């Protein structure tokens, strides 16, 4: 795929790319709601309405919060070993997750009448946002690009993951849906294509914990280019909403609202970004995706729709492993990529940020299409 051809052929810009993404997701939401006979019904679950509400309120909240973050001098510190083009972004406000994450959660909670599953995933999302906020605040306080220690961050992630899994296995025997009917859910099974499922039994615990920690770190690593995680996150959440719609309408609304909030965030985060989501936003998005995947039993579907994020993580693992394996007597090793995560490799290969983001959006959309076509 030639990213240069894509950008030149359509006269790509940050605002055009985010507008195209918003139009495509909105059109897809309307199509899915019409097909499921739930379009524009305020009294029932839908994808279109929460997505639209999340997008509009998130964009408005950004206009209110951005000046406050500027006054607080909540500027981003750029890593010195990163792409040189990123140095000009130093001082751009970060911690954007403080406005678009709460907006999405409020929309979802109010829309679903504070249903128990949505309340649970909302609390998990807020917990991971809190970890990210601590990290972002430490960066601001120390005036460097190093936040809380990786060990403390991991311990907090694991702690909240364990708490969520305990709740999920003890209290999630039934789900109250928007239509006030009770549907039994089995979170210890993984839904597979062709109507198949794998019972996990005790393996649910290590797998669920791993997914929560791995997903949040994967989205955190993906957030490194203007508009990348906001747009790719919106696509992944939309795909997950479509997958779980038939069996988990409340969680579908949650995903739709958060997807819309990501679109609203892009109003301020599209290239050139006026604000970054920071760990406050990126860790929360990963936690939300993982929590919904666990409660809905769609961990396989989650893997497909977020495969791009895990590719970013894998690139970091390969880079570190290859460097250590090829380390010579001088203490220096070779690099597998020009730079990791993967999006930086393409930047250093001559791609612009917009080219990287546009191609990654397309890949995310293809992954979502593949997931829906095989699992729906």
Beta strands, then each sheet from edge to edge (+ up, - down):
strand 1: 174-176
strand 2: 182-184
strand 3: 189-191
strand 4: 197-199
sheet 1: 1+ 2-
sheet 2: 3+ 4-
end
